[in-house]
Amino acid sequence: MIDTIEKEDPVISEEEAAQYDRQIRLWGLDAQKRLRGSRVLLAGLGGLGAEVAKNLILAGVKSLTLLDHEQVSEETCRAQFLVPVTAQGKNRAQASLERAQNLNPMVEVHADPGRVEDKPDDFFLQFDTVCLTGCSRDLMVRVDQLCSQRNIKVFCGDVHGYYGYMFCNLGKEHNYVEEKPKIVKPTGDGPEAKKAKVDPNETTMVKKTSSFCTLKEALEVDWTSEKAKAGLKRTPVDYFLLHVLLKFRTDKGRDPDPQSFAQDSQLLRQIRDDVLETLAVSSDLLNDDFISYCFSEMSPVCAVMGGVLGQEVVKALSQRDAPHCNFFFFDGRKGNGMVDYFGPNQSP
């Protein structure tokens, strides 16, 4: 599908050049053309999905398909801003369409009220990028494996209370350019003259390549291996929390619910113990403190994670700047908004 972007060679009209003037100055005309030729699927229109949709529409992709079978609830209205409060009971994708389209009339925004689980493989192959939020582990692994075989970029993300995560798989060979300060060749004689210097007034574009693993590989690390044990200290505890929350969703078909806080808290403890035992890591890695902070989608966390996830999609499509490889974790409990990112390329 990336080849399709190049073959179409989208033309930026004068109106679009005026609309995206600031972005073109920031990352260049070629990068904006790549964005303008990109078709993106966004599954899940909760709080995180709404933030990602906003960022992609404003960035100027060619088209964005909003896929969600859920109905608008009171919690939806609190967590995301694309649905009007009068839309309760309506489909979330369809209820989000009008406000999403109004953000940028130059982007084709579509709403699909179907279930992502029911979509055949061919459905996903019509897009250049697939972004999954609020999905089960099995579905994310299935879509990631399918898309990675066709050079389609895959992003996954979720927000659970104060916690958020993002995963991206840009393929075995993702090419991009990075702007670096220009190195001035030494001139003259003497020791100082032989040292290369950085010219702060000039930059140069450096071509780079990154390789990504699949979600299945990232989640199925063998923690009994010596290599994995050596990298355990560099692995954020959020990585293991993600396993717990994905297992909860698989077992219960939903996320932890504040309406059943006591019951779900006990379930989270049990799942935590089972997951850490299965992974063959210490039970002390994840204490009980996480339980009180992983209920519902919090709007401020959605805004942070939506900004990061949207930015990573834009960087990948425009082929500008180094991407995260492969996970990004956010813990809103930390006063300074500390983030961690980790991937099998950096650890086990």
Wavefront OBJ file of the C-alpha trace (Angstrom):
o trace
v 0.000 0.000 0.000
v 2.973 2.343 0.488
v 3.709 1.936 -3.216
v 0.203 3.243 -3.894
v 1.081 6.495 -2.151
v 4.079 7.007 -4.398
v 2.226 6.089 -7.604
v -0.659 8.472 -6.937
v 1.751 11.405 -6.500
v -0.918 13.607 -4.878
v -1.009 17.203 -6.046
v -1.302 19.901 -3.391
v -3.718 22.572 -4.581
v -3.295 26.257 -3.778
v -6.109 26.010 -1.247
v -4.427 23.056 0.443
v -1.054 24.811 0.376
v -2.630 27.706 2.259
v -4.399 25.353 4.697
v -1.258 23.347 5.447
v 1.254 26.193 5.120
v 2.608 25.834 8.654
v 2.993 22.064 8.312
v 4.692 22.335 4.925
v 7.181 24.790 6.410
v 7.750 22.369 9.291
v 8.255 19.060 7.473
v 8.334 19.942 3.766
v 6.121 19.580 0.698
v 7.075 15.968 -0.040
v 6.082 14.876 3.464
v 2.741 16.667 3.154
v 2.143 14.964 -0.205
v 2.680 11.573 1.409
v 0.145 12.475 4.092
v -2.277 13.766 1.455
v -2.156 10.402 -0.319
v -2.714 8.253 2.791
v -5.866 6.329 3.687
v -6.212 5.572 7.396
v -8.534 3.268 9.334
v -9.245 4.198 12.955
v -11.069 1.553 15.003
v -12.597 2.653 18.311
v -14.166 6.064 18.944
v -13.679 6.368 22.664
v -11.732 9.195 24.254
v -8.412 8.099 22.744
v -9.918 7.469 19.322
v -11.433 10.958 19.213
v -8.073 12.571 19.999
v -6.306 10.532 17.323
v -9.033 11.328 14.775
v -8.700 15.059 15.456
v -4.924 15.016 15.016
v -4.996 13.019 11.776
v -7.758 15.117 10.235
v -5.973 18.361 11.057
v -2.697 16.946 9.700
v -4.351 16.437 6.307
v -4.503 12.746 5.435
v -6.445 11.828 2.294
v -9.172 9.896 4.094
v -10.028 8.642 7.556
v -12.525 5.852 8.213
v -14.040 5.806 11.709
v -15.004 2.245 12.659
v -17.026 1.543 15.812
v -20.086 -0.588 16.586
v -20.572 0.698 20.139
v -23.338 3.092 21.174
v -22.791 6.510 22.725
v -23.039 6.303 26.514
v -22.776 8.845 29.304
v -19.144 7.812 29.772
v -18.492 8.369 26.047
v -19.726 11.956 26.359
v -17.377 12.546 29.281
v -14.333 10.998 27.586
v -14.557 12.310 24.015
v -15.535 15.570 22.344
v -16.709 14.515 18.870
v -20.133 13.267 19.985
v -22.834 15.743 21.088
v -24.473 15.062 24.458
v -27.766 14.564 22.638
v -26.374 11.533 20.777
v -26.660 8.994 23.601
v -27.851 5.665 22.260
v -26.601 6.350 18.728
v -23.655 4.664 17.043
v -20.353 6.235 18.147
v -18.760 6.367 14.691
v -21.813 7.926 13.066
v -22.353 10.346 15.956
v -18.704 11.498 15.669
v -18.799 12.031 11.907
v -20.179 15.568 11.655
v -17.816 17.219 14.126
v -14.871 15.238 12.771
v -15.580 16.322 9.199
v -15.968 19.955 10.259
v -12.391 19.952 11.545
v -11.069 19.830 7.975
v -13.392 19.676 4.930
v -10.393 18.719 2.739
v -10.178 15.293 4.368
v -12.630 12.546 3.418
v -14.100 11.287 6.705
v -16.272 8.161 6.671
v -18.202 6.389 9.433
v -18.578 2.604 9.580
v -20.921 1.239 12.300
v -19.734 -2.351 11.854
v -17.777 -4.527 14.260
v -14.055 -4.594 13.617
v -14.003 -8.274 14.629
v -16.393 -9.114 11.785
v -14.364 -7.408 9.049
v -12.735 -9.762 6.506
v -9.026 -9.546 5.752
v -9.606 -7.672 2.495
v -11.241 -4.817 4.398
v -7.974 -3.879 6.123
v -5.912 -4.143 2.934
v -7.526 -1.054 1.398
v -5.739 1.218 3.887
v -2.169 2.483 4.187
v -2.349 2.592 7.986
v -4.556 0.806 10.499
v -4.947 2.225 14.016
v -6.677 0.027 16.600
v -7.993 1.296 19.946
v -10.130 -0.575 22.450
v -9.531 -3.926 20.727
v -8.796 -7.388 22.091
v -5.329 -8.889 22.060
v -6.334 -11.620 19.597
v -7.771 -9.099 17.142
v -4.745 -6.809 17.328
v -2.377 -9.731 16.744
v -4.474 -10.951 13.807
v -4.642 -7.547 12.106
v -0.974 -6.813 12.801
v 0.177 -10.082 11.250
v -2.070 -9.563 8.229
v -0.967 -5.991 7.612
v 2.735 -6.593 8.206
v 2.697 -9.039 5.280
v 1.362 -6.265 3.009
v 3.562 -3.367 4.209
v 0.612 -1.683 5.911
v 1.545 0.258 9.025
v -0.192 -0.793 12.253
v -0.730 1.169 15.453
v -2.439 -0.009 18.630
v -3.276 2.018 21.719
v -5.462 2.293 24.787
v -6.104 4.377 27.875
v -6.950 2.765 31.217
v -7.458 5.384 33.899
v -4.106 7.066 34.515
v -2.281 4.641 32.219
v -1.846 4.697 28.459
v 0.168 2.789 25.901
v 0.942 2.769 22.204
v 2.465 0.078 19.985
v 3.565 0.501 16.383
v 4.757 -1.889 13.693
v 6.083 -0.089 10.617
v 7.503 -3.206 8.989
v 10.877 -4.859 8.629
v 12.262 -1.833 6.784
v 10.838 1.616 7.486
v 12.691 4.408 5.702
v 12.589 7.971 6.941
v 14.647 11.155 6.981
v 15.846 13.059 10.018
v 17.008 16.655 10.152
v 20.440 17.020 11.728
v 22.780 19.981 12.300
v 25.292 20.281 9.485
v 28.843 19.192 10.233
v 31.447 21.615 8.889
v 34.650 20.060 7.623
v 37.775 21.272 9.433
v 40.068 23.733 7.721
v 43.448 25.231 8.519
v 46.249 23.910 10.721
v 46.549 23.015 14.374
v 44.705 20.568 16.734
v 41.482 22.598 16.846
v 41.337 22.918 13.088
v 41.296 19.145 12.723
v 38.053 18.770 14.703
v 34.751 18.774 12.831
v 32.349 21.476 14.030
v 28.573 21.796 14.074
v 27.059 24.732 12.219
v 23.953 25.786 14.242
v 22.636 27.816 11.318
v 22.470 24.955 8.805
v 20.907 21.515 8.811
v 21.084 18.495 6.562
v 18.635 15.636 5.920
v 19.915 12.183 6.909
v 18.277 9.042 5.494
v 17.717 6.271 8.046
v 16.020 2.881 8.320
v 14.348 1.177 11.296
v 13.135 -2.393 11.679
v 10.055 -3.351 13.700
v 8.824 -6.586 15.225
v 5.213 -7.774 15.235
v 2.895 -7.329 18.214
v 2.891 -11.099 18.744
v 6.687 -11.099 19.038
v 6.634 -8.100 21.373
v 4.130 -9.719 23.733
v 5.598 -13.237 23.676
v 9.066 -12.539 25.042
v 10.634 -15.571 26.715
v 11.523 -14.118 30.096
v 13.360 -17.294 31.127
v 16.101 -16.673 28.548
v 19.349 -15.076 29.653
v 18.943 -12.240 27.179
v 15.489 -11.405 28.508
v 16.621 -11.578 32.121
v 19.447 -9.179 31.342
v 16.985 -6.668 29.906
v 14.354 -7.011 32.638
v 15.600 -4.019 34.634
v 15.270 -1.790 31.564
v 11.704 -2.949 30.929
v 9.008 -0.601 32.287
v 6.572 -2.211 34.703
v 3.846 -0.803 32.415
v 4.710 -3.552 29.939
v 3.531 -6.183 32.427
v 0.525 -4.078 33.408
v -0.468 -4.123 29.724
v -0.470 -7.923 29.813
v -2.788 -7.835 32.834
v -5.248 -5.397 31.252
v -5.315 -7.286 27.940
v -5.987 -10.543 29.831
v -8.827 -8.880 31.761
v -10.383 -7.722 28.471
v -10.019 -11.196 26.973
v -11.540 -12.959 29.988
v -14.389 -10.526 30.698
v -15.048 -9.035 27.249
v -14.752 -5.543 28.729
v -12.412 -3.279 30.712
v -12.440 -2.707 34.501
v -15.683 -0.917 35.379
v -16.005 1.663 38.205
v -19.563 0.392 38.784
v -18.119 -2.944 39.925
v -14.937 -1.611 41.495
v -14.674 -4.087 44.380
v -15.295 -7.142 42.208
v -13.037 -5.986 39.376
v -10.271 -5.054 41.809
v -10.210 -8.615 43.074
v -10.201 -9.919 39.497
v -7.272 -7.658 38.621
v -5.262 -9.028 41.557
v -5.933 -12.596 40.498
v -5.152 -11.909 36.840
v -1.981 -10.052 37.865
v -0.788 -13.094 39.836
v -1.644 -15.497 37.009
v -0.003 -13.353 34.311
v 3.261 -12.820 36.184
v 3.449 -16.537 36.986
v 2.824 -17.441 33.338
v 5.496 -15.002 32.195
v 7.901 -16.491 34.770
v 8.760 -13.140 36.342
v 8.737 -12.029 39.962
v 5.365 -11.372 41.582
v 6.903 -8.229 43.127
v 7.132 -6.506 39.717
v 3.592 -5.155 39.936
v 2.200 -4.282 43.358
v -1.435 -3.570 44.223
v -1.106 0.201 43.737
v -1.998 -0.037 40.038
v -5.513 -1.303 40.760
v -7.025 2.004 41.873
v -5.721 3.855 38.818
v -6.785 1.746 35.826
v -10.555 2.332 35.683
v -12.269 4.285 32.858
v -10.795 6.596 30.216
v -9.528 9.883 31.663
v -9.737 12.824 29.266
v -6.319 14.334 30.148
v -4.615 10.982 29.580
v -6.534 10.543 26.318
v -5.253 13.957 25.213
v -1.628 13.024 25.950
v -1.814 9.585 24.368
v -3.862 10.866 21.419
v -1.180 13.460 20.773
v 1.601 10.877 20.872
v -0.271 8.290 18.799
v -1.430 10.841 16.241
v 2.077 12.258 15.961
v 3.568 8.803 15.410
v 1.076 8.056 12.628
v 1.895 11.384 10.952
v 5.643 10.754 11.260
v 5.293 7.278 9.795
v 3.142 8.359 6.844
v 5.230 11.431 6.058
v 8.469 9.464 6.577
v 9.885 12.273 8.689
v 11.758 11.843 11.973
v 12.591 8.795 14.057
v 9.599 6.708 15.212
v 9.101 5.074 18.597
v 10.204 1.456 18.503
v 7.964 -0.318 19.470
v 6.081 0.636 22.666
v 5.327 3.946 24.332
v 3.950 3.935 27.890
v 2.472 6.792 29.890
v 1.772 6.918 33.627
v -0.327 9.941 34.554
v 0.331 9.445 38.271
v 3.854 10.791 37.860
v 3.780 14.505 38.547
v 6.119 15.368 35.688
v 4.199 13.286 33.143
v 7.094 10.858 32.842
v 6.976 8.469 29.887
v 8.792 5.293 29.017
v 9.222 3.513 25.741
v 10.625 0.138 25.035
v 10.743 -2.462 22.322
v 12.374 -5.793 21.594
v 14.995 -3.858 19.602
v 16.108 -2.171 22.824
v 15.610 -5.018 25.280
v 14.853 -8.765 25.219
l 1 2 3 4 5 6 7 8 9 10 11 12 13 14 15 16 17 18 19 20 21 22 23 24 25 26 27 28 29 30 31 32 33 34 35 36 37 38 39 40 41 42 43 44 45 46 47 48 49 50 51 52 53 54 55 56 57 58 59 60 61 62 63 64 65 66 67 68 69 70 71 72 73 74 75 76 77 78 79 80 81 82 83 84 85 86 87 88 89 90 91 92 93 94 95 96 97 98 99 100 101 102 103 104 105 106 107 108 109 110 111 112 113 114 115 116 117 118 119 120 121 122 123 124 125 126 127 128 129 130 131 132 133 134 135 136 137 138 139 140 141 142 143 144 145 146 147 148 149 150 151 152 153 154 155 156 157 158 159 160 161 162 163 164 165 166 167 168 169 170 171 172 173 174 175 176 177 178 179 180 181 182 183 184 185 186 187 188 189 190 191 192 193 194 195 196 197 198 199 200 201 202 203 204 205 206 207 208 209 210 211 212 213 214 215 216 217 218 219 220 221 222 223 224 225 226 227 228 229 230 231 232 233 234 235 236 237 238 239 240 241 242 243 244 245 246 247 248 249 250 251 252 253 254 255 256 257 258 259 260 261 262 263 264 265 266 267 268 269 270 271 272 273 274 275 276 277 278 279 280 281 282 283 284 285 286 287 288 289 290 291 292 293 294 295 296 297 298 299 300 301 302 303 304 305 306 307 308 309 310 311 312 313 314 315 316 317 318 319 320 321 322 323 324 325 326 327 328 329 330 331 332 333 334 335 336 337 338 339 340 341 342 343 344 345 346 347 348
